[in-house]
Amino acid sequence: MKAQAFIADLHLTAQRPLAIELFREFLGQAQGLLDQLYILGDLFEYWVGDDGADEAEFAPVVTALRAATDRGLGISVLHGNRDFLLGARFIELTGCRLLDDPHELTLFGAPTLISHGDALCTDDREYQELRRQFRDPRWQQQILTRPLADRIAMARALRAESGRATPAKDATLLDVNTEAATALLERHGVRRLIHGHTHRPGEYPVPTAMGPGVRIVVGDWYEGSSVLVVGPARHALVAVADFPGAVADVMRGQRE
């Protein structure tokens, strides 16, 4: 029995080569320490379609994922708000598994729900309208008919616009709505949610009709790094530098 780990919001791009190298090092450490790694969305700064997987912008990450899965590491991926166009060819190239959002799993006997988390930020109505558009299969099909270079230019323009608009929004709009989190947990009959997106790592209470619930937020990889390590009886939210030690800690005294 090995630990399981969760990461999110790496926002990998050629403009951040140190983050890509840190991710490659992390995958090397994870080999032999984890049964399963879950990537909870926004692995990439943007993903414009699987036909771009061979571009220099994305190829190093795709290659690193393939090497990790070939060595036996199970990797599951959720769509984020920046890489919602990940598809069948990405899965074929990397050996990862693409999960629906939200996804139910059992962690050492504990029912758990995982999600990217952006669908729960319901107070930001402007964002939710954009999210509905971006997740519409008809819109996606239309976008994917455009030349790859045009899609890359579009993605970069959207990122620049988001960078200007987001700081101007009230911070409460950008966070998870507690009532939405409660409704999600109750709908699935679980009391623990793990997600990313908000870039606010930590544990937050969620009241439910079943009793006290919790959402554990995995942080981003902009200035630092964030990994949630889960074992049989405990978990730890740590930086990559502390990841091997955290695995040993959460697995210490595991049930036989």
N, C-alpha and C positions, 0 to 999 in steps of 0.2 A: 504494500500500500504506500502510495506517494502522495505528496501534496498536490493541490490544484491552485492555479493562480489566474488573476484577472488584471488586464491592463486596458487603457482607453485613452483616446485623445492624444496620440503620439504626433499627429499632424506631420508625418514624414514628407519631406520634399528635398530636392537637390540643393535648395538654398540653405538647408540645415544639415550639412554632412555629419556633424558631430552627433546629432540625434540618431541618424541612420547607423552610425558606427556603434553607438550605445545599444541600440536595438539588436544589432548583430551579436554583440557581446552577451547581451541578456539571453538570447536564444541559445547560445553556447552553454551558458550556465544552467539553463533550464533543462538541458539534456541530462537525464538521469535523476533529476530532482523532482520532476513533475510527472503526473499522469496526464494532465490536460492543462492547456493554456487557452483562456478565453479572451479574445480581443473584442471589446465592447463598443466598436465603432470608432470612426475617424482615425484609423491607422494611418491614412494618407491625408495630406493637406487638401487634396482634391483627387478625384478619380473620374476621368472623362469617358470611360468605356474600356472594356477588356482589350480592344485593339491597340490600346496605348501601353500595354504591359511591357513591351519590349523597348520602350523609350528610355533614354538614360535617366529621366526623371523618376522612373518607377522600377526599372529592372533590378537594381541592387537589392531592394526589399523583397521582390518576388523571388529572386534567387536564394536569398537567406531563408525565406519561408520554406521553399522546396527542400533545401538542405536539412532543415530541422525536421520536417515531416518524414523525409527519407530515413532519418536516423531514429525514427520511432516516436517522436513527440507528437501527441495529438493536439491540433490547433483548431479551434472553432472561432468563427468570425461573425459579428453582427454588422449590419449596415450602420453607418453614422450619417450625420447630416452633410458630411463632405465627401463621403465615398459610397453614396447610395447606388451608384451604377456598377458596383462590383457584381460580377455575374459568373456564368458557367465556365468561361475560359480561365478566369482568375482561379477558380477552384481546381480546374484541370492542371494549371501550371504550378500551383503551390502545394496541392495535396491537402489543403485546408477543408474544413466543413463550414458551409454558410448556413446560419441559423435564422429562423424567423424571430422577429422582435415584437413582443417579448417572448422569452423562451423559459420553460419550466425545467428545472433539473433538481436532482437530489445530491447534496453535498454531505457525504459521510452521514447519511440518514436524515439530514435536515432539508425539508422542502424549501426551495429557493427559486426566485424569479430573477432573470437577468434581462437587461434592456440597455439601449444606448442612453435613454433618458430624456431625449428632446421632446417626445410626445407628451411628457408630463409638465412641460413648462407652458401651461395653458393660459397664463396671464398675458403672455406675449402673443396677442392675437395676430399681429402682423407677421410674425415668424410662422405661426401655425398655418396661415394661408399659404405662405411660400412652401412650407413642408408638404402640404396637400398637393400642390402643383408638382413639386419635384418627385413625389412618390407615385404620381399618376403614370401607369404603364404606357398610356397613349402619348403623354408628353415625353417620357423617356425614349420611346421608339422614334419619335420625331427628332429629338435631339441627336440620337445616335446615327441618323442618316447624314448629318453634317460632317464635313471633313474634320479629321482629327485636329489639325492645326487650329481650326476655328473653335472647336470645343475647348482646347487648352486656353486660348485667348479669352473665351467667355468665362471659364472657371477662374482665371486670374483676375478678371475684372470684377466678378462677383465677390471674390475674397477681399479685394481692395475696398469695395463698397461696404462690405460687412465690417471691415476694420474701422471704417469711419463712423458707421451707424451704431455699432454695439456700445462703445463707451458713452454715448449720449443717452442711452436708455437707463431707466431706473433699475437698480440692482435687483429689486424684487421681481421684476418682469423676467429676468434671466434665470431665475431659480425655479426649482420644482414646486408646483402647487401641491400642498399637503393633502387637500381633499382629492385631487387626482391620483396621488400615490395611494391613499386609502382605498379608493374605488378599485384601483388596479389590483392591489393585494387581495381585497375581499372577493373580487371576481375570480381570482385563481385559487383562493383558499389557502394562501400562504402568508407568512408574517415577516419574510425577509426578502428584500430587493437589493440587488447590486447593480449599479449603473455608473455611467460617466457623464459626459457632456457639460456639466455645470462648472467643471474645473474647481470644485470646492470639496476637496477630499475630507472625509470624516464620516461619522455615524450620526444619523438624525432620526429621532423618534417618529413613528407613524402610528397613530391610533387606528385600531381596527375593531370590528365587532367580535373578532376571535381573541382579542387580547392585544397587549402592546406589540407593535411591529417596529421594524427598523429598516432604513435604507442606508446602505453603505456606498459611499461615493468614492470612486477611484479618480485620482487627480490626473492632470495633463503632464506632458513631457516638454513643456516649453523652457522653463528656467531650470527644472530639475527632472525628476522622474517619479513614477508612482506605480507600485505593484501591490495588489491585495493577495496575500498568501493565506490559503485556507487548509486547515488540518482537521483531524477527527474531533477535537474538542476546543480548538481556539483558532483565532485568525489574527493577522497582523497587516497593517498598511504601512509599507516601507518604501524607501528609495532603492533603486537597482543595486547600489553599492552595498546595501544591507540585506539583499535578497537571499544569498545562501545561508546566512545566519538565521534569518527569519524562518526559512524552511525547516532548519534543524529545531528551532524553538517550537513551532506549531506541531511538529511531528513527535516531539519528545513525550514519552508516556502514552503513545497511541495504543488504542485497543488492539488486542491480538485477534 
